[in-house]
Amino acid sequence: MMTKVNQLLDQVERLTSLADQQYDHARLEAIRNMNELEIEASVLKEEIAYNENMLAR
């Protein structure tokens, strides 16, 4: 699961870099994609924490 989170964070970095190279609509779309990936990574981190807590019980 952490591998998936790290992959998503890597994608965020790549999209940020691409956004810096783009203009107007393409840049906004890249930023939206980056935000969606950040949200997905956050949800996965919460799931990991929950699963680890459940396993600890």
The first five atom37 places (N, CA, C, CB, O) and aatype in JSON, in Angstrom:
{
  "aatype": [12, 12, 16, 11, 19, 2, 5, 10, 10, 3, 5, 19, 6, 1, 10, 16, 15, 10, 0, 3, 5, 5, 18, 3, 8, 0, 1, 10, 6, 0, 9, 1, 2, 12, 2, 6, 10, 6, 9, 6, 0, 15, 19, 10, 11, 6, 6, 9, 0, 18, 2, 6, 2, 12, 10, 0, 1],
  "atom_mask": [
    [1, 1, 1, 1, 1],
    [1, 1, 1, 1, 1],
    [1, 1, 1, 1, 1],
    [1, 1, 1, 1, 1],
    [1, 1, 1, 1, 1],
    [1, 1, 1, 1, 1],
    [1, 1, 1, 1, 1],
    [1, 1, 1, 1, 1],
    [1, 1, 1, 1, 1],
    [1, 1, 1, 1, 1],
    [1, 1, 1, 1, 1],
    [1, 1, 1, 1, 1],
    [1, 1, 1, 1, 1],
    [1, 1, 1, 1, 1],
    [1, 1, 1, 1, 1],
    [1, 1, 1, 1, 1],
    [1, 1, 1, 1, 1],
    [1, 1, 1, 1, 1],
    [1, 1, 1, 1, 1],
    [1, 1, 1, 1, 1],
    [1, 1, 1, 1, 1],
    [1, 1, 1, 1, 1],
    [1, 1, 1, 1, 1],
    [1, 1, 1, 1, 1],
    [1, 1, 1, 1, 1],
    [1, 1, 1, 1, 1],
    [1, 1, 1, 1, 1],
    [1, 1, 1, 1, 1],
    [1, 1, 1, 1, 1],
    [1, 1, 1, 1, 1],
    [1, 1, 1, 1, 1],
    [1, 1, 1, 1, 1],
    [1, 1, 1, 1, 1],
    [1, 1, 1, 1, 1],
    [1, 1, 1, 1, 1],
    [1, 1, 1, 1, 1],
    [1, 1, 1, 1, 1],
    [1, 1, 1, 1, 1],
    [1, 1, 1, 1, 1],
    [1, 1, 1, 1, 1],
    [1, 1, 1, 1, 1],
    [1, 1, 1, 1, 1],
    [1, 1, 1, 1, 1],
    [1, 1, 1, 1, 1],
    [1, 1, 1, 1, 1],
    [1, 1, 1, 1, 1],
    [1, 1, 1, 1, 1],
    [1, 1, 1, 1, 1],
    [1, 1, 1, 1, 1],
    [1, 1, 1, 1, 1],
    [1, 1, 1, 1, 1],
    [1, 1, 1, 1, 1],
    [1, 1, 1, 1, 1],
    [1, 1, 1, 1, 1],
    [1, 1, 1, 1, 1],
    [1, 1, 1, 1, 1],
    [1, 1, 1, 1, 1]
  ],
  "atom_positions": [
    [[0.82, -1.19, 0.0], [0.0, 0.0, 0.0], [0.87, 1.26, 0.0], [-0.93, -0.01, 1.2], [0.55, 2.23, -0.69]],
    [[1.96, 1.24, 0.77], [2.84, 2.42, 0.78], [3.47, 2.65, -0.59], [3.94, 2.24, 1.84], [3.72, 3.79, -0.97]],
    [[3.7, 1.56, -1.33], [4.26, 1.71, -2.67], [3.3, 2.51, -3.54], [4.54, 0.33, -3.31], [3.72, 3.38, -4.29]],
    [[2.0, 2.2, -3.44], [0.99, 2.92, -4.21], [0.97, 4.39, -3.83], [-0.4, 2.29, -4.0], [0.89, 5.26, -4.7]],
    [[1.04, 4.68, -2.55], [1.06, 6.07, -2.08], [2.27, 6.79, -2.64], [1.07, 6.14, -0.53], [2.17, 7.91, -3.14]],
    [[3.43, 6.14, -2.57], [4.65, 6.76, -3.09], [4.55, 6.98, -4.59], [5.86, 5.89, -2.78], [5.02, 8.0, -5.1]],
    [[3.94, 6.04, -5.31], [3.75, 6.21, -6.76], [2.85, 7.42, -7.03], [3.15, 4.93, -7.39], [3.12, 8.2, -7.95]],
    [[1.79, 7.56, -6.25], [0.89, 8.7, -6.43], [1.61, 10.02, -6.14], [-0.34, 8.55, -5.54], [1.42, 11.01, -6.85]],
    [[2.41, 10.02, -5.11], [3.16, 11.24, -4.79], [4.17, 11.57, -5.89], [3.88, 11.1, -3.43], [4.39, 12.74, -6.2]],
    [[4.79, 10.54, -6.47], [5.7, 10.76, -7.6], [4.95, 11.35, -8.78], [6.39, 9.44, -8.01], [5.46, 12.24, -9.47]],
    [[3.73, 10.86, -9.02], [2.92, 11.4, -10.11], [2.6, 12.86, -9.86], [1.63, 10.59, -10.28], [2.6, 13.68, -10.78]],
    [[2.32, 13.2, -8.61], [2.03, 14.6, -8.26], [3.23, 15.47, -8.63], [1.69, 14.74, -6.75], [3.07, 16.54, -9.21]],
    [[4.42, 15.01, -8.28], [5.62, 15.78, -8.6], [5.79, 15.94, -10.11], [6.86, 15.11, -8.0], [6.11, 17.03, -10.58]],
    [[5.57, 14.86, -10.86], [5.7, 14.94, -12.32], [4.66, 15.89, -12.91], [5.55, 13.55, -12.95], [4.97, 16.68, -13.8]],
    [[3.42, 15.81, -12.4], [2.38, 16.7, -12.9], [2.66, 18.15, -12.55], [1.02, 16.29, -12.35], [2.37, 19.06, -13.33]],
    [[3.23, 18.38, -11.38], [3.61, 19.74, -11.01], [4.66, 20.27, -11.97], [4.12, 19.78, -9.56], [4.59, 21.42, -12.41]],
    [[5.64, 19.43, -12.28], [6.68, 19.83, -13.22], [6.09, 20.13, -14.6], [7.75, 18.75, -13.33], [6.44, 21.11, -15.24]],
    [[5.18, 19.26, -15.04], [4.52, 19.49, -16.33], [3.7, 20.77, -16.3], [3.63, 18.3, -16.69], [3.68, 21.52, -17.28]],
    [[3.02, 21.01, -15.19], [2.19, 22.21, -15.08], [3.04, 23.47, -15.21], [1.44, 22.22, -13.75], [2.61, 24.47, -15.78]],
    [[4.26, 23.41, -14.67], [5.16, 24.56, -14.77], [5.56, 24.83, -16.22], [6.4, 24.33, -13.92], [5.95, 25.95, -16.56]],
    [[5.46, 23.81, -17.08], [5.86, 23.96, -18.47], [4.68, 24.27, -19.4], [6.57, 22.7, -18.95], [4.88, 24.58, -20.57]],
    [[3.47, 24.19, -18.88], [2.28, 24.36, -19.71], [1.66, 25.74, -19.5], [1.26, 23.26, -19.41], [2.04, 26.49, -18.6]],
    [[0.7, 26.04, -20.35], [-0.02, 27.31, -20.25], [-1.51, 27.06, -20.21], [0.34, 28.23, -21.42], [-2.0, 26.01, -20.65]],
    [[-2.24, 28.03, -19.67], [-3.69, 28.12, -19.68], [-4.39, 26.81, -19.34], [-4.14, 28.59, -21.01], [-4.2, 26.26, -18.25]],
    [[-5.19, 26.3, -20.26], [-6.05, 25.14, -20.0], [-5.25, 23.9, -19.61], [-6.91, 24.84, -21.22], [-5.62, 23.21, -18.67]],
    [[-4.19, 23.62, -20.32], [-3.39, 22.43, -20.03], [-2.81, 22.52, -18.62], [-2.25, 22.27, -21.07], [-2.76, 21.52, -17.89]],
    [[-2.37, 23.7, -18.24], [-1.82, 23.89, -16.89], [-2.9, 23.67, -15.83], [-1.22, 25.3, -16.74], [-2.65, 23.0, -14.83]],
    [[-4.08, 24.22, -16.04], [-5.17, 24.05, -15.08], [-5.58, 22.58, -14.96], [-6.37, 24.9, -15.49], [-5.87, 22.1, -13.87]],
    [[-5.61, 21.88, -16.09], [-5.95, 20.46, -16.07], [-4.9, 19.66, -15.29], [-6.08, 19.92, -17.5], [-5.25, 18.76, -14.52]],
    [[-3.64, 19.97, -15.49], [-2.57, 19.29, -14.76], [-2.69, 19.56, -13.26], [-1.19, 19.74, -15.27], [-2.47, 18.66, -12.44]],
    [[-3.03, 20.78, -12.91], [-3.19, 21.12, -11.49], [-4.38, 20.36, -10.91], [-3.39, 22.66, -11.31], [-4.31, 19.87, -9.78]],
    [[-5.47, 20.26, -11.66], [-6.62, 19.49, -11.18], [-6.25, 18.03, -10.98], [-7.8, 19.61, -12.17], [-6.62, 17.42, -9.97]],
    [[-5.51, 17.46, -11.93], [-5.07, 16.07, -11.79], [-4.18, 15.91, -10.56], [-4.31, 15.62, -13.05], [-4.3, 14.93, -9.83]],
    [[-3.31, 16.86, -10.35], [-2.42, 16.82, -9.2], [-3.24, 16.85, -7.9], [-1.41, 18.0, -9.24], [-2.96, 16.09, -6.97]],
    [[-4.24, 17.71, -7.84], [-5.08, 17.79, -6.65], [-5.82, 16.48, -6.4], [-6.07, 18.94, -6.77], [-5.94, 16.03, -5.26]],
    [[-6.32, 15.88, -7.47], [-7.02, 14.6, -7.33], [-6.07, 13.52, -6.81], [-7.62, 14.17, -8.68], [-6.46, 12.71, -5.98]],
    [[-4.84, 13.51, -7.3], [-3.86, 12.53, -6.83], [-3.5, 12.76, -5.37], [-2.6, 12.59, -7.7], [-3.31, 11.81, -4.61]],
    [[-3.39, 14.01, -4.98], [-3.1, 14.31, -3.58], [-4.23, 13.82, -2.67], [-2.87, 15.82, -3.38], [-3.97, 13.28, -1.59]],
    [[-5.47, 14.0, -3.11], [-6.61, 13.53, -2.34], [-6.59, 12.01, -2.25], [-7.95, 14.02, -2.97], [-6.8, 11.44, -1.18]],
    [[-6.34, 11.35, -3.38], [-6.28, 9.89, -3.39], [-5.17, 9.38, -2.48], [-6.07, 9.38, -4.82], [-5.36, 8.4, -1.75]],
    [[-4.02, 10.02, -2.51], [-2.91, 9.62, -1.64], [-3.29, 9.8, -0.17], [-1.64, 10.44, -1.97], [-2.95, 8.96, 0.66]],
    [[-3.99, 10.87, 0.15], [-4.42, 11.13, 1.52], [-5.39, 10.05, 1.98], [-5.07, 12.51, 1.62], [-5.29, 9.56, 3.11]],
    [[-6.34, 9.68, 1.12], [-7.29, 8.63, 1.47], [-6.57, 7.31, 1.7], [-8.36, 8.47, 0.35], [-6.87, 6.58, 2.64]],
    [[-5.6, 7.0, 0.84], [-4.85, 5.76, 1.0], [-4.04, 5.76, 2.3], [-3.92, 5.56, -0.18], [-3.95, 4.73, 2.96]],
    [[-3.47, 6.9, 2.66], [-2.74, 6.98, 3.93], [-3.68, 6.72, 5.11], [-2.08, 8.37, 4.07], [-3.3, 6.04, 6.06]],
    [[-4.91, 7.26, 5.04], [-5.87, 7.02, 6.1], [-6.24, 5.54, 6.16], [-7.13, 7.89, 5.89], [-6.37, 4.98, 7.25]],
    [[-6.41, 4.91, 5.01], [-6.73, 3.48, 4.97], [-5.59, 2.65, 5.56], [-7.02, 3.04, 3.54], [-5.83, 1.68, 6.27]],
    [[-4.36, 3.04, 5.25], [-3.2, 2.33, 5.8], [-3.2, 2.45, 7.32], [-1.88, 2.9, 5.21], [-3.0, 1.46, 8.02]],
    [[-3.41, 3.65, 7.82], [-3.42, 3.86, 9.27], [-4.53, 3.04, 9.92], [-3.61, 5.36, 9.61], [-4.32, 2.42, 10.96]],
    [[-5.7, 3.02, 9.3], [-6.82, 2.23, 9.83], [-6.47, 0.75, 9.84], [-8.09, 2.48, 9.0], [-6.68, 0.06, 10.84]],
    [[-5.95, 0.25, 8.71], [-5.61, -1.17, 8.61], [-4.52, -1.55, 9.61], [-5.15, -1.5, 7.19], [-4.59, -2.62, 10.21]],
    [[-3.54, -0.69, 9.79], [-2.48, -0.98, 10.76], [-3.06, -1.01, 12.17], [-1.36, 0.07, 10.68], [-2.67, -1.85, 12.99]],
    [[-3.99, -0.1, 12.45], [-4.64, -0.08, 13.76], [-5.44, -1.36, 13.98], [-5.54, 1.15, 13.89], [-5.41, -1.93, 15.07]],
    [[-6.16, -1.81, 12.97], [-6.96, -3.03, 13.07], [-6.05, -4.25, 13.25], [-7.85, -3.19, 11.82], [-6.38, -5.16, 14.02]],
    [[-4.94, -4.28, 12.56], [-4.02, -5.41, 12.68], [-3.37, -5.44, 14.07], [-2.95, -5.33, 11.59], [-3.07, -6.51, 14.59]],
    [[-3.15, -4.27, 14.64], [-2.53, -4.2, 15.95], [-3.45, -4.74, 17.04], [-2.14, -2.76, 16.26], [-2.99, -5.19, 18.09]],
    [[-4.73, -4.71, 16.78], [-5.7, -5.22, 17.76], [-5.64, -6.69, 17.71], [-7.13, -4.73, 17.51], [-6.36, -7.36, 18.45]]
  ]
}
